[in-house]
């Protein structure tokens, strides 16, 4: 059974999404609890899988990852999907892979340096996977919103 999150849990989650470096003492001040209570709540949020992990969110531009592309992938049959997904899992440039409804089977979010790198990735790594019959690529010119933060209050 899924644990019910209260307003304090949601406030902690929102604060940690804004700044994962917040100490339990800072969180305690923000939500009006003792540090030990916040520590226990965070522990339970991690243990319950609500907090999936801790990581630095990197900015792609300073790393030279200037091209953001979304790639639709069509598979010949469902049995081909596991092989494709295994390849996708090993390609670091693929940030996200979604099984989607509609005319396509998968939607990939890819970050690379330039169009040459994208062409090489598509041609040498993805289109050669058995079962991939077609791809369609959309290149993002500008990202006006790019966040990993979840809308915890709309739960």
C-alpha positions as CSV (number, residue, x, y, z in Angstrom):
1,X,0.0,0.0,0.0
2,X,1.2,3.5,-0.9
3,X,2.0,5.8,2.0
4,X,-0.2,8.9,2.2
5,X,1.9,12.1,1.9
6,X,0.8,15.0,4.2
7,X,1.4,18.7,3.6
8,X,4.7,18.5,5.5
9,X,6.0,15.7,3.3
10,X,5.0,17.7,0.2
11,X,6.8,20.8,1.5
12,X,9.9,18.8,2.1
13,X,9.7,17.3,-1.4
14,X,9.2,20.7,-3.0
15,X,12.1,22.2,-1.0
16,X,14.4,19.3,-1.9
17,X,13.5,19.6,-5.6
18,X,14.5,23.3,-5.5
19,X,17.7,22.6,-3.6
20,X,18.9,19.0,-2.9
21,X,21.7,20.4,-0.8
22,X,19.4,21.6,2.0
23,X,20.4,20.2,5.3
24,X,17.9,18.5,7.6
25,X,18.3,21.5,10.0
26,X,17.4,23.9,7.1
27,X,14.4,21.7,6.1
28,X,13.3,21.6,9.8
29,X,13.3,25.4,10.0
30,X,11.3,25.6,6.7
31,X,8.6,23.2,7.8
32,X,8.5,23.9,11.5
33,X,9.6,20.4,12.8
34,X,12.5,19.1,14.8
35,X,15.6,18.0,12.9
36,X,15.1,14.4,14.0
37,X,11.5,14.5,12.7
38,X,12.7,15.8,9.3
39,X,15.4,13.2,9.2
40,X,12.9,10.4,9.8
41,X,10.5,11.8,7.2
42,X,13.2,12.0,4.6
43,X,14.4,8.5,5.5
44,X,10.8,7.2,5.0
45,X,10.5,9.1,1.7
46,X,13.7,7.4,0.4
47,X,12.7,4.0,1.8
48,X,9.2,4.3,0.2
49,X,10.7,5.1,-3.2
50,X,9.2,8.7,-3.3
51,X,12.8,10.1,-3.4
52,X,14.5,7.9,-6.0
53,X,18.0,9.2,-5.5
54,X,20.3,12.3,-5.3
55,X,22.1,13.8,-8.2
56,X,23.5,17.1,-9.5
57,X,21.4,18.5,-12.4
58,X,23.9,19.6,-15.1
59,X,23.5,22.4,-17.6
60,X,24.0,21.0,-21.1
61,X,25.4,24.2,-22.8
62,X,28.6,24.5,-20.8
63,X,29.3,20.8,-21.6
64,X,28.9,21.4,-25.3
65,X,25.7,19.5,-25.6
66,X,24.0,22.1,-27.7
67,X,21.5,19.9,-29.6
68,X,18.3,18.6,-28.1
69,X,16.4,16.2,-30.3
70,X,13.2,14.1,-29.8
71,X,13.2,11.0,-31.9
72,X,10.1,8.9,-32.7
73,X,10.9,5.2,-33.3
74,X,8.8,2.6,-35.1
75,X,9.4,-1.1,-34.4
76,X,8.4,-3.9,-36.8
77,X,6.8,-6.0,-34.1
78,X,6.5,-6.0,-30.2
79,X,9.1,-8.9,-29.9
80,X,11.8,-6.5,-31.2
81,X,11.3,-4.0,-28.3
82,X,13.5,-5.7,-25.7
83,X,16.6,-5.7,-27.9
84,X,16.0,-2.0,-28.8
85,X,15.5,-1.1,-25.1
86,X,18.7,-2.9,-24.2
87,X,20.6,-0.8,-26.7
88,X,18.9,2.4,-25.6
89,X,19.8,1.7,-21.9
90,X,23.5,1.7,-22.9
91,X,23.5,4.9,-24.9
92,X,24.2,7.9,-22.5
93,X,23.1,10.5,-25.1
94,X,19.5,9.1,-24.8
95,X,18.2,10.8,-21.7
96,X,14.7,9.5,-21.8
97,X,12.8,6.6,-23.6
98,X,9.0,6.5,-23.5
99,X,6.7,3.8,-24.8
100,X,4.0,5.8,-26.4
101,X,0.5,5.5,-27.9
102,X,-0.2,6.4,-31.5
103,X,1.6,5.8,-34.7
104,X,5.0,5.3,-33.1
105,X,6.3,2.9,-30.5
106,X,8.9,5.0,-28.6
107,X,9.8,8.6,-28.1
108,X,13.5,9.3,-27.2
109,X,15.0,12.5,-25.7
110,X,18.5,12.8,-26.9
111,X,21.3,15.4,-26.1
112,X,24.4,15.6,-28.3
113,X,27.0,18.2,-29.4
114,X,25.7,18.8,-33.0
115,X,23.9,17.5,-36.0
116,X,26.8,15.3,-37.0
117,X,26.8,13.6,-33.6
118,X,23.0,13.1,-33.9
119,X,23.4,11.6,-37.4
120,X,26.1,9.2,-36.2
121,X,24.1,8.1,-33.1
122,X,21.0,7.5,-35.2
123,X,22.8,5.8,-38.1
124,X,25.3,3.7,-36.2
125,X,23.6,2.9,-32.9
126,X,19.8,3.1,-33.2
127,X,18.7,2.5,-36.8
128,X,20.9,-0.7,-37.0
129,X,19.0,-2.3,-34.1
130,X,17.0,-5.3,-35.4
131,X,13.3,-4.4,-35.6
132,X,13.7,-0.6,-36.0
133,X,11.9,0.2,-39.2
134,X,11.7,4.0,-39.1
135,X,12.6,7.1,-37.1
136,X,11.5,10.7,-37.2
137,X,13.5,13.4,-35.5
138,X,12.4,16.7,-34.2
139,X,15.1,19.2,-33.2
140,X,14.4,21.7,-30.4
141,X,15.5,25.2,-31.3
142,X,14.9,26.7,-27.8
143,X,13.8,25.2,-24.6
144,X,11.6,27.5,-22.6
145,X,11.0,25.1,-19.8
146,X,13.2,22.1,-18.9
147,X,12.6,20.6,-15.5
148,X,12.8,17.3,-13.7
149,X,10.7,18.7,-10.8
150,X,7.4,16.9,-10.2
151,X,4.2,18.8,-9.4
152,X,3.8,17.3,-5.9
153,X,0.9,19.4,-4.9
154,X,-1.3,18.1,-7.7
155,X,-1.1,14.5,-6.4
